[in-house]
């Protein structure tokens, strides 16, 4: 064996052995060169038994809604997944088609992320029955394995929008189609915390801002935020 060939093999062997360890060390002790997403909403300090404090962040409250396949979907079904939520109604004549198109763009862009979920919650549940939602899902070419269209009690949906997702949703006679709702797509992390709002009617915001934000959340799975403790989040019904 030529000396140069032997030397190359030794270098390659050391690289295989040492590089994973160096990479791990940089991840957990070095500076992380990506933007941290804010955790949106009120927060409070909670004292532990040992006298130390943890931060309790706002979490999407518990809900039970029904999807286009007449299955019950709850808040807890989504815990552990990153998901994007929006509010819409099937007969919306203005912003909803754009929002659905852009939600579809994100769904198609991240087909490799099997645990990325999407939920669209109707603000007109009296009209948007399970059957209507099923047809709407077909109309917008949604993959219903990961994208659910949800209906339920109107007052509970409006309360969830306002107090859970911090967006507006209400009946409004002067609004196009008779209902008022936000055009925002809302990014929620695995712990049920809001991490960003993105205008669902603006394609460029989907292509850049929301795409980047989703990538950042997946990076957090690999690179825990420096100094962040394991949060103790109470699951409230």
Backbone as CSV, one residue per row, in Angstrom:
resi,resn,N_x,N_y,N_z,CA_x,CA_y,CA_z,C_x,C_y,C_z
1,UNK,0.857,-1.203,0.000,0.000,0.000,0.000,0.888,1.246,0.000
2,UNK,0.606,2.171,-0.867,1.348,3.414,-0.918,1.142,4.214,0.372
3,UNK,2.187,4.901,0.889,2.052,5.692,2.132,0.947,6.724,2.042
4,UNK,0.819,7.371,0.879,-0.209,8.412,0.745,-1.602,7.814,0.860
5,UNK,-1.792,6.613,0.309,-3.087,5.945,0.388,-3.408,5.550,1.821
6,UNK,-2.401,5.032,2.530,-2.587,4.665,3.931,-2.932,5.887,4.773
7,UNK,-2.252,6.996,4.507,-2.501,8.238,5.242,-3.932,8.722,5.014
8,UNK,-4.395,8.645,3.771,-5.755,9.083,3.452,-6.792,8.251,4.201
9,UNK,-6.525,6.943,4.302,-7.467,6.066,4.996,-7.521,6.379,6.480
10,UNK,-6.350,6.699,7.071,-6.305,7.055,8.494,-7.089,8.339,8.738
11,UNK,-6.890,9.340,7.880,-7.604,10.618,8.010,-9.108,10.397,7.879
12,UNK,-9.505,9.562,6.915,-10.926,9.279,6.709,-11.532,8.593,7.919
13,UNK,-10.793,7.651,8.511,-11.267,6.937,9.691,-11.485,7.881,10.859
14,UNK,-10.508,8.778,11.089,-10.648,9.748,12.180,-11.826,10.685,11.934
15,UNK,-12.021,11.050,10.672,-13.140,11.943,10.341,-14.466,11.280,10.663
16,UNK,-14.580,9.991,10.312,-15.821,9.264,10.573,-16.091,9.170,12.066
17,UNK,-15.036,8.971,12.851,-15.184,8.796,14.298,-15.422,10.119,15.011
18,UNK,-14.680,11.159,14.607,-14.669,12.400,15.379,-15.720,13.418,14.948
19,UNK,-16.045,13.475,13.667,-16.939,14.540,13.197,-18.310,14.535,13.849
20,UNK,-18.958,13.357,14.034,-20.263,13.391,14.725,-20.180,13.984,16.121
21,UNK,-19.093,13.663,16.840,-18.928,14.207,18.186,-18.712,15.708,18.178
22,UNK,-17.913,16.181,17.205,-17.679,17.626,17.093,-18.969,18.344,16.745
23,UNK,-19.737,17.755,15.819,-21.023,18.346,15.429,-21.961,18.442,16.630
24,UNK,-22.037,17.358,17.413,-22.892,17.342,18.607,-22.448,18.423,19.591
25,UNK,-21.136,18.541,19.782,-20.612,19.534,20.719,-20.972,20.949,20.292
26,UNK,-20.869,21.216,19.000,-21.222,22.554,18.499,-22.700,22.838,18.661
27,UNK,-23.520,21.834,18.457,-24.959,22.025,18.589,-25.342,22.417,19.997
28,UNK,-24.727,21.770,20.966,-25.187,21.930,22.330,-24.389,22.934,23.146
29,UNK,-23.241,23.368,22.637,-22.453,24.334,23.409,-22.123,25.584,22.614
30,UNK,-22.203,25.520,21.304,-21.833,26.663,20.484,-22.987,27.614,20.275
31,UNK,-22.712,28.677,19.514,-23.749,29.638,19.167,-24.574,29.066,18.026
32,UNK,-25.890,29.247,18.079,-26.777,28.731,17.049,-27.089,29.864,16.080
33,UNK,-26.746,29.675,14.837,-26.882,30.755,13.865,-28.204,30.641,13.111
34,UNK,-29.297,30.678,13.833,-30.595,30.783,13.201,-31.497,31.611,14.106
35,UNK,-32.482,32.228,13.505,-33.351,33.132,14.233,-34.283,32.355,15.148
36,UNK,-34.382,32.805,16.367,-35.314,32.194,17.313,-36.699,32.795,17.109
37,UNK,-37.705,31.939,17.029,-39.082,32.418,16.918,-39.613,32.773,18.298
38,UNK,-40.341,33.871,18.378,-40.984,34.244,19.638,-42.056,33.229,20.011
39,UNK,-42.318,33.125,21.309,-43.481,32.385,21.800,-44.528,33.441,22.123
40,UNK,-45.637,33.425,21.415,-46.597,34.520,21.442,-47.698,34.261,22.465
41,UNK,-48.047,35.326,23.200,-49.140,35.220,24.158,-48.675,35.482,25.581
42,UNK,-49.623,35.541,26.498,-49.269,35.787,27.905,-48.470,34.625,28.484
43,UNK,-47.712,34.921,29.526,-46.923,33.902,30.206,-46.877,34.215,31.693
44,UNK,-46.613,33.204,32.484,-46.522,33.433,33.920,-45.438,32.555,34.519
45,UNK,-44.885,33.012,35.616,-43.874,32.242,36.337,-44.577,31.301,37.314
46,UNK,-44.179,30.049,37.300,-44.777,29.041,38.163,-43.700,28.469,39.070
47,UNK,-43.952,28.546,40.392,-42.961,28.070,41.356,-43.045,26.557,41.513
48,UNK,-41.891,25.901,41.460,-41.817,24.461,41.659,-41.668,24.132,43.137
49,UNK,-41.719,22.857,43.463,-41.599,22.411,44.850,-40.239,22.776,45.444
50,UNK,-39.210,22.864,44.576,-37.868,23.188,45.071,-37.625,24.686,45.179
51,UNK,-38.667,25.470,44.942,-38.540,26.924,45.065,-38.080,27.613,43.799
52,UNK,-37.713,26.859,42.779,-37.306,27.445,41.507,-38.539,27.694,40.641
53,UNK,-38.340,28.510,39.618,-39.475,28.906,38.794,-39.315,28.406,37.353
54,UNK,-40.431,27.975,36.763,-40.520,27.680,35.342,-41.486,28.670,34.707
55,UNK,-41.364,28.851,33.415,-42.267,29.753,32.692,-43.390,28.951,32.064
56,UNK,-44.603,29.346,32.355,-45.782,28.722,31.760,-46.276,29.635,30.637
57,UNK,-46.151,29.171,29.386,-46.542,29.973,28.231,-47.994,29.697,27.845
58,UNK,-48.564,30.660,27.133,-49.905,30.451,26.591,-49.903,29.238,25.673
59,UNK,-50.921,28.424,25.826,-51.085,27.224,25.016,-52.504,27.217,24.449
60,UNK,-52.643,26.750,23.220,-53.975,26.635,22.641,-54.850,25.817,23.593
61,UNK,-56.005,26.347,24.005,-56.844,25.620,24.966,-57.466,24.370,24.355
62,UNK,-57.926,23.499,25.220,-58.507,22.241,24.765,-59.760,22.506,23.919
63,UNK,-59.902,21.760,22.843,-61.106,21.838,22.012,-61.415,20.460,21.445
64,UNK,-62.670,20.283,21.077,-63.117,19.097,20.348,-63.955,19.568,19.169
65,UNK,-63.516,19.248,17.956,-64.230,19.624,16.748,-64.355,18.391,15.848
66,UNK,-65.158,18.507,14.803,-65.423,17.381,13.912,-64.877,17.687,12.531
67,UNK,-64.167,16.730,11.929,-63.568,16.987,10.624,-64.444,16.518,9.467
68,UNK,-63.937,16.662,8.269,-64.686,16.363,7.046,-65.029,14.880,6.919
69,UNK,-64.394,14.023,7.692,-64.696,12.592,7.682,-65.522,12.173,8.894
70,UNK,-66.095,13.181,9.557,-66.945,12.955,10.738,-66.164,12.337,11.902
71,UNK,-64.880,12.642,11.976,-64.036,12.195,13.077,-63.812,13.344,14.049
72,UNK,-63.745,13.031,15.332,-63.482,14.049,16.344,-61.983,14.343,16.385
73,UNK,-61.646,15.611,16.281,-60.263,16.071,16.382,-60.168,16.970,17.611
74,UNK,-59.233,16.689,18.494,-59.079,17.489,19.703,-57.742,18.229,19.695
75,UNK,-57.624,19.170,20.603,-56.344,19.862,20.784,-55.236,18.864,21.073
76,UNK,-55.543,17.857,21.901,-54.514,16.909,22.314,-54.036,16.024,21.176
77,UNK,-54.880,15.832,20.156,-54.445,15.068,18.986,-53.312,15.769,18.247
78,UNK,-53.238,17.078,18.406,-52.237,17.875,17.696,-50.979,18.121,18.514
79,UNK,-51.036,17.903,19.816,-49.843,18.053,20.637,-48.793,17.053,20.174
80,UNK,-47.571,17.513,20.067,-46.504,16.666,19.548,-46.258,16.876,18.072
81,UNK,-47.150,17.624,17.408,-46.980,17.955,15.987,-46.872,19.466,15.836
82,UNK,-46.099,19.886,14.856,-46.147,21.278,14.414,-47.363,21.400,13.493
83,UNK,-48.136,22.474,13.651,-49.279,22.617,12.751,-49.567,24.067,12.423
84,UNK,-50.314,24.241,11.335,-50.736,25.566,10.872,-52.255,25.593,10.904
85,UNK,-52.800,26.645,11.491,-54.253,26.781,11.633,-54.728,28.049,10.928
86,UNK,-55.947,27.984,10.420,-56.603,29.203,9.936,-58.111,29.069,10.131
87,UNK,-58.809,30.181,9.935,-60.270,30.231,10.042,-60.820,30.663,8.685
88,UNK,-61.925,30.051,8.283,-62.463,30.260,6.944,-63.952,29.916,6.957
89,UNK,-64.609,30.046,5.804,-65.926,29.426,5.609,-66.089,29.089,4.135
90,UNK,-66.828,28.048,3.873,-66.845,27.445,2.540,-67.399,28.363,1.468
91,UNK,-68.310,29.283,1.831,-68.921,30.177,0.841,-68.247,31.547,0.807
92,UNK,-67.103,31.660,1.433,-66.373,32.934,1.469,-66.023,33.389,0.050
93,UNK,-66.428,34.617,-0.327,-66.205,35.068,-1.702,-64.902,35.845,-1.900
94,UNK,-64.147,36.084,-0.830,-63.001,36.990,-0.966,-61.669,36.309,-0.618
95,UNK,-61.278,36.323,0.656,-59.911,35.926,1.007,-59.710,34.413,1.147
96,UNK,-60.769,33.667,1.416,-60.612,32.232,1.703,-59.991,31.440,0.550
97,UNK,-60.395,31.657,-0.702,-59.743,30.919,-1.784,-58.232,31.148,-1.842
98,UNK,-57.802,32.387,-1.616,-56.359,32.666,-1.597,-55.687,31.954,-0.432
99,UNK,-56.347,31.977,0.727,-55.780,31.315,1.899,-55.650,29.821,1.668
100,UNK,-56.674,29.215,1.068,-56.635,27.780,0.796,-55.530,27.441,-0.205
101,UNK,-55.374,28.275,-1.217,-54.317,28.062,-2.204,-52.946,28.113,-1.546
102,UNK,-52.748,29.092,-0.682,-51.452,29.239,-0.020,-51.208,28.169,1.035
103,UNK,-52.274,27.734,1.718,-52.125,26.614,2.643,-51.734,25.365,1.850
104,UNK,-52.355,25.174,0.696,-52.016,24.045,-0.158,-50.573,24.099,-0.631
105,UNK,-50.096,25.309,-0.911,-48.695,25.476,-1.315,-47.758,24.977,-0.218
106,UNK,-48.045,25.358,1.022,-47.200,24.927,2.136,-47.302,23.413,2.327
107,UNK,-48.503,22.873,2.229,-48.663,21.428,2.378,-47.829,20.681,1.326
108,UNK,-47.877,21.140,0.099,-47.142,20.477,-0.978,-45.632,20.666,-0.850
109,UNK,-45.234,21.784,-0.295,-43.799,22.069,-0.145,-43.152,21.180,0.912
110,UNK,-43.937,20.796,1.925,-43.375,20.033,3.045,-43.924,18.604,3.094
111,UNK,-44.077,17.982,1.941,-44.590,16.613,1.924,-43.650,15.637,2.632
112,UNK,-42.376,16.014,2.795,-41.429,15.145,3.495,-41.632,15.187,5.006
113,UNK,-42.360,16.190,5.499,-42.614,16.314,6.935,-43.974,15.686,7.245
114,UNK,-43.975,14.384,7.487,-45.232,13.654,7.656,-45.990,14.065,8.915
115,UNK,-45.290,14.664,9.889,-45.959,15.066,11.134,-46.384,16.523,11.115
116,UNK,-46.210,17.228,9.997,-46.686,18.605,9.878,-48.176,18.571,9.556
117,UNK,-48.991,19.216,10.405,-50.448,19.156,10.262,-51.008,20.520,9.861
118,UNK,-52.238,20.492,9.351,-52.946,21.698,8.940,-54.392,21.579,9.402
119,UNK,-54.924,22.665,9.977,-56.339,22.668,10.332,-56.978,23.975,9.852
120,UNK,-58.147,23.831,9.240,-58.940,24.984,8.824,-60.289,24.880,9.530
121,UNK,-60.603,25.891,10.332,-61.787,25.859,11.199,-62.841,26.811,10.632
122,UNK,-64.034,26.298,10.363,-65.075,27.140,9.792,-65.655,28.104,10.825
123,UNK,-65.976,29.311,10.368,-66.661,30.280,11.220,-68.160,30.291,10.928
124,UNK,-68.586,29.407,10.032,-70.004,29.285,9.687,-70.423,27.816,9.800
125,UNK,-70.356,27.265,11.019,-70.634,25.829,11.181,-72.073,25.434,10.871
126,UNK,-73.005,26.381,10.942,-74.400,26.045,10.639,-74.567,25.640,9.177
127,UNK,-73.759,26.215,8.307,-73.784,25.843,6.892,-72.730,24.786,6.567
128,UNK,-71.561,24.937,7.164,-70.422,24.082,6.811,-70.469,22.772,7.597
129,UNK,-71.331,21.902,7.141,-71.485,20.583,7.746,-70.329,19.678,7.315
130,UNK,-70.319,18.482,7.859,-69.298,17.505,7.482,-69.298,17.289,5.960
131,UNK,-70.479,17.172,5.380,-70.590,16.930,3.946,-70.050,18.113,3.137
132,UNK,-70.369,19.310,3.581,-69.883,20.512,2.893,-68.359,20.585,2.980
133,UNK,-67.816,20.301,4.151,-66.365,20.360,4.331,-65.651,19.307,3.485
134,UNK,-66.260,18.159,3.345,-65.660,17.096,2.518,-65.550,17.545,1.065
135,UNK,-66.601,18.180,0.572,-66.578,18.687,-0.800,-65.581,19.837,-0.943
136,UNK,-65.517,20.674,0.086,-64.581,21.805,0.039,-63.139,21.301,-0.001
137,UNK,-62.840,20.267,0.783,-61.497,19.692,0.795,-61.101,19.198,-0.594
138,UNK,-62.054,18.587,-1.289,-61.795,18.132,-2.655,-61.570,19.323,-3.587
139,UNK,-62.367,20.353,-3.393,-62.294,21.539,-4.249,-60.927,22.201,-4.185
140,UNK,-60.328,22.245,-2.980,-59.039,22.922,-2.824,-57.865,21.937,-2.924
141,UNK,-58.152,20.692,-3.301,-57.121,19.670,-3.518,-56.279,19.429,-2.264
142,UNK,-56.955,19.343,-1.129,-56.257,19.124,0.137,-55.934,17.649,0.335
143,UNK,-54.793,17.378,0.907,-54.462,16.026,1.358,-55.012,15.876,2.773
144,UNK,-56.140,15.215,2.899,-56.814,15.159,4.195,-56.162,14.182,5.175
145,UNK,-55.064,13.563,4.754,-54.286,12.780,5.716,-53.604,13.692,6.725
146,UNK,-53.310,14.927,6.288,-52.649,15.877,7.183,-53.425,17.192,7.343
147,UNK,-54.392,17.450,6.468,-55.139,18.718,6.511,-56.587,18.416,6.863
148,UNK,-57.021,18.923,8.011,-58.385,18.695,8.493,-59.200,19.975,8.401
149,UNK,-60.456,19.832,7.957,-61.412,20.940,7.915,-62.421,20.683,9.031
150,UNK,-62.542,21.648,9.951,-63.217,21.382,11.217,-64.463,22.233,11.411
151,UNK,-65.468,21.616,11.993,-66.713,22.304,12.337,-67.113,21.928,13.755
152,UNK,-68.079,22.654,14.301,-68.516,22.381,15.666,-69.461,23.464,16.154
153,UNK,-69.549,23.620,17.455,-70.413,24.632,18.058,-69.876,26.035,17.741
154,UNK,-70.765,26.886,17.232,-70.344,28.208,16.775,-69.710,29.037,17.886
155,UNK,-70.346,29.103,19.048,-69.822,29.935,20.125,-68.471,29.431,20.620
156,UNK,-68.317,28.124,20.658,-67.031,27.558,21.087,-65.936,27.863,20.070
157,UNK,-66.295,27.841,18.790,-65.313,28.169,17.754,-64.894,29.633,17.862
158,UNK,-65.846,30.520,18.062,-65.515,31.935,18.175,-64.655,32.203,19.410
159,UNK,-64.967,31.521,20.507,-64.167,31.680,21.723,-62.755,31.146,21.506
160,UNK,-62.633,30.012,20.810,-61.324,29.441,20.514,-60.502,30.390,19.652
161,UNK,-61.143,30.998,18.663,-60.440,31.948,17.796,-59.909,33.125,18.601
162,UNK,-60.783,33.707,19.427,-60.424,34.937,20.126,-59.477,34.700,21.299
163,UNK,-59.806,33.725,22.133,-59.026,33.510,23.357,-57.918,32.465,23.214
164,UNK,-58.007,31.652,22.165,-56.987,30.636,21.957,-55.939,31.055,20.951
165,UNK,-56.422,31.432,19.736,-55.505,31.796,18.659,-55.299,33.307,18.542
166,UNK,-56.048,34.089,19.305,-55.925,35.553,19.311,-56.220,36.172,17.945
167,UNK,-57.255,35.648,17.268,-57.702,36.237,16.009,-59.213,36.433,16.073
168,UNK,-59.740,37.250,15.174,-61.172,37.532,15.169,-61.939,36.505,14.348
169,UNK,-63.166,36.251,14.782,-64.091,35.373,14.051,-65.488,35.680,14.561
170,UNK,-66.371,36.082,13.657,-67.718,36.463,14.098,-68.624,36.613,12.886
171,UNK,-69.914,36.597,13.156,-70.888,36.882,12.121,-70.966,38.391,11.935
172,UNK,-71.003,38.833,10.692,-71.015,40.264,10.407,-71.782,40.490,9.110
173,UNK,-72.932,41.112,9.221,-73.812,41.270,8.060,-73.203,42.120,6.950
174,UNK,-72.314,43.029,7.309,-71.741,43.901,6.278,-70.440,43.346,5.690
175,UNK,-69.911,42.268,6.268,-68.687,41.656,5.738,-69.031,40.811,4.513
176,UNK,-68.134,40.698,3.557,-68.398,39.855,2.379,-68.719,38.421,2.792
177,UNK,-69.871,37.923,2.368,-70.274,36.576,2.718,-70.957,36.473,4.065
178,UNK,-70.972,37.570,4.837,-71.696,37.596,6.094,-70.901,37.189,7.324
179,UNK,-69.592,36.937,7.147,-68.768,36.536,8.290,-67.436,37.274,8.249
180,UNK,-66.946,37.584,9.447,-65.670,38.267,9.601,-64.677,37.299,10.222
181,UNK,-63.502,37.164,9.614,-62.476,36.305,10.206,-61.093,36.755,9.739
182,UNK,-60.094,36.346,10.459,-58.727,36.739,10.164,-58.207,36.031,8.918
183,UNK,-57.308,36.700,8.198,-56.652,36.076,7.053,-55.332,35.420,7.438
184,UNK,-55.024,35.378,8.729,-53.731,34.872,9.172,-53.674,33.344,9.192
185,UNK,-52.526,32.806,8.771,-52.175,31.420,9.035,-51.326,31.434,10.303
186,UNK,-51.671,30.591,11.236,-51.082,30.634,12.577,-50.211,29.399,12.766
187,UNK,-48.946,29.628,13.064,-47.991,28.533,13.240,-47.926,28.153,14.716
188,UNK,-48.139,26.875,15.003,-48.198,26.371,16.381,-47.150,25.266,16.533
189,UNK,-46.415,25.297,17.650,-45.352,24.308,17.825,-45.857,23.040,18.503
190,UNK,-44.959,22.123,18.780,-45.328,20.806,19.303,-45.942,20.862,20.694
191,UNK,-45.685,21.955,21.428,-46.240,22.114,22.765,-47.543,22.912,22.759
192,UNK,-48.058,23.209,21.566,-49.311,23.950,21.469,-49.158,25.436,21.681
193,UNK,-47.945,25.970,21.432,-47.677,27.396,21.628,-47.628,28.099,20.276
194,UNK,-48.202,29.295,20.204,-48.204,30.073,18.958,-46.813,30.634,18.714
195,UNK,-46.285,30.399,17.503,-44.933,30.864,17.194,-44.892,31.868,16.041
196,UNK,-46.043,32.158,15.426,-46.009,33.161,14.379,-47.338,33.307,13.661
197,UNK,-47.557,34.514,13.090,-48.726,34.822,12.265,-48.240,35.233,10.877
198,UNK,-48.899,34.720,9.840,-48.480,34.975,8.478,-49.714,35.235,7.618
199,UNK,-49.659,36.288,6.820,-50.811,36.689,6.013,-51.074,35.640,4.933
200,UNK,-52.171,34.905,5.086,-52.486,33.816,4.185,-52.915,34.226,2.805
201,UNK,-53.067,35.537,2.565,-53.439,36.008,1.232,-52.220,36.454,0.422
202,UNK,-51.038,36.409,1.036,-49.818,36.919,0.382,-48.875,35.754,0.095
203,UNK,-48.756,35.407,-1.171,-47.943,34.251,-1.564,-46.483,34.421,-1.157
204,UNK,-45.948,35.620,-1.331,-44.532,35.842,-1.010,-44.259,35.607,0.473
205,UNK,-45.238,35.884,1.320,-45.065,35.648,2.758,-45.050,34.151,3.060
206,UNK,-45.817,33.382,2.287,-45.787,31.923,2.432,-44.434,31.379,1.978
207,UNK,-44.002,31.826,0.805,-42.802,31.287,0.164,-41.556,31.530,0.994
208,UNK,-41.485,32.678,1.660,-40.276,33.022,2.416,-40.492,32.907,3.923
209,UNK,-41.358,33.746,4.479,-41.449,33.876,5.930,-41.980,32.618,6.612
210,UNK,-43.107,32.097,6.132,-43.677,30.914,6.775,-42.794,29.690,6.534
211,UNK,-42.273,29.559,5.331,-41.367,28.449,5.039,-40.158,28.472,5.969
212,UNK,-39.555,29.648,6.146,-38.397,29.775,7.037,-38.768,29.436,8.479
213,UNK,-39.946,29.900,8.907,-40.372,29.665,10.291,-40.574,28.175,10.567
214,UNK,-41.152,27.459,9.608,-41.336,26.013,9.769,-39.974,25.328,9.868
215,UNK,-39.045,25.726,9.012,-37.696,25.149,9.053,-37.051,25.384,10.422
216,UNK,-37.260,26.576,10.977,-36.684,26.901,12.287,-37.259,25.997,13.370
217,UNK,-38.564,25.764,13.341,-39.168,24.892,14.361,-38.612,23.477,14.276
218,UNK,-38.381,23.002,13.059,-37.786,21.669,12.935,-36.333,21.663,13.407
219,UNK,-35.622,22.778,13.236,-34.258,22.867,13.767,-34.269,22.802,15.291
220,UNK,-35.315,23.366,15.908,-35.399,23.326,17.373,-35.488,21.894,17.897
221,UNK,-36.003,20.973,17.077,-36.042,19.566,17.488,-34.632,19.017,17.679
222,UNK,-33.708,19.488,16.833,-32.332,18.990,16.852,-31.456,19.832,17.768
223,UNK,-31.697,21.147,17.756,-30.882,22.081,18.522,-31.751,22.770,19.555
224,UNK,-31.817,22.260,20.789,-32.626,22.928,21.819,-32.162,24.364,22.000
225,UNK,-33.103,25.255,22.219,-32.746,26.645,22.423,-31.818,26.766,23.617
226,UNK,-30.751,27.490,23.446,-29.718,27.576,24.473,-30.295,28.145,25.767
227,UNK,-30.089,27.428,26.866,-30.559,27.894,28.164,-32.005,27.580,28.451
228,UNK,-32.729,26.982,27.494,-34.144,26.697,27.726,-34.289,25.408,28.523
229,UNK,-35.064,25.487,29.602,-35.349,24.304,30.401,-36.502,23.543,29.773
230,UNK,-36.647,22.327,30.160,-37.794,21.544,29.721,-39.032,22.126,30.389
231,UNK,-39.939,22.648,29.576,-41.085,23.350,30.117,-42.109,22.368,30.688
232,UNK,-42.669,22.736,31.809,-43.714,21.930,32.405,-45.051,22.610,32.116
233,UNK,-45.698,22.145,31.070,-46.930,22.798,30.604,-48.120,21.971,31.049
234,UNK,-48.986,22.580,31.776,-50.198,21.899,32.238,-51.176,21.778,31.078
235,UNK,-51.685,20.570,30.853,-52.671,20.342,29.809,-54.061,20.589,30.395
236,UNK,-54.635,21.729,30.063,-55.929,22.114,30.651,-57.060,21.767,29.706
237,UNK,-58.091,21.182,30.232,-59.293,20.933,29.449,-60.288,22.063,29.713
